[in-house]
């Protein structure tokens, strides 16, 4: 089990870096984010706004 610890930076930056970290290890992943948190992600990620 890996523990990822971020120091400094704001919350949105930490969330974006965490999502990008897991993107390196899985072809697909699902992350539920608040709209303001999702804005911190690159446009390379597919955003589903509702199901």
PLY file of the C-alpha trace (Angstrom):
ply
format ascii 1.0
element vertex 51
property float x
property float y
property float z
element edge 50
property int vertex1
property int vertex2
end_header
0.00 0.00 0.00
1.29 3.42 -0.94
0.66 6.57 1.00
0.80 9.79 -0.99
1.59 12.88 1.01
1.47 16.34 -0.51
2.97 19.34 1.17
2.13 22.90 0.28
-0.10 24.00 -2.56
-3.81 24.41 -2.42
-6.45 21.70 -2.26
-7.34 21.83 -5.96
-3.73 21.38 -6.99
-3.35 18.38 -4.67
-6.51 16.75 -6.04
-5.40 17.29 -9.64
-1.95 15.82 -8.93
-3.49 12.80 -7.22
-5.79 12.08 -10.19
-2.88 12.51 -12.62
-0.77 10.14 -10.49
-3.33 7.34 -10.73
-3.81 7.99 -14.46
-0.25 6.71 -14.94
-1.19 3.32 -13.45
-4.65 2.58 -14.85
-6.24 2.87 -18.26
-9.57 3.92 -16.75
-10.54 5.32 -13.39
-13.58 7.03 -11.95
-13.30 10.00 -9.65
-16.26 11.82 -8.11
-15.39 15.48 -7.67
-17.19 18.67 -6.83
-17.50 20.90 -9.92
-14.93 23.38 -8.58
-12.47 20.53 -7.92
-12.97 19.09 -11.43
-11.99 22.44 -12.94
-8.44 21.89 -11.68
-7.99 18.88 -13.99
-6.51 19.16 -17.46
-8.87 19.09 -20.42
-7.25 15.79 -21.44
-9.55 14.03 -18.96
-13.11 13.14 -19.95
-15.65 14.81 -17.69
-19.08 13.26 -17.15
-21.37 15.90 -15.72
-24.40 13.70 -14.98
-25.64 10.16 -15.50
0 1
1 2
2 3
3 4
4 5
5 6
6 7
7 8
8 9
9 10
10 11
11 12
12 13
13 14
14 15
15 16
16 17
17 18
18 19
19 20
20 21
21 22
22 23
23 24
24 25
25 26
26 27
27 28
28 29
29 30
30 31
31 32
32 33
33 34
34 35
35 36
36 37
37 38
38 39
39 40
40 41
41 42
42 43
43 44
44 45
45 46
46 47
47 48
48 49
49 50
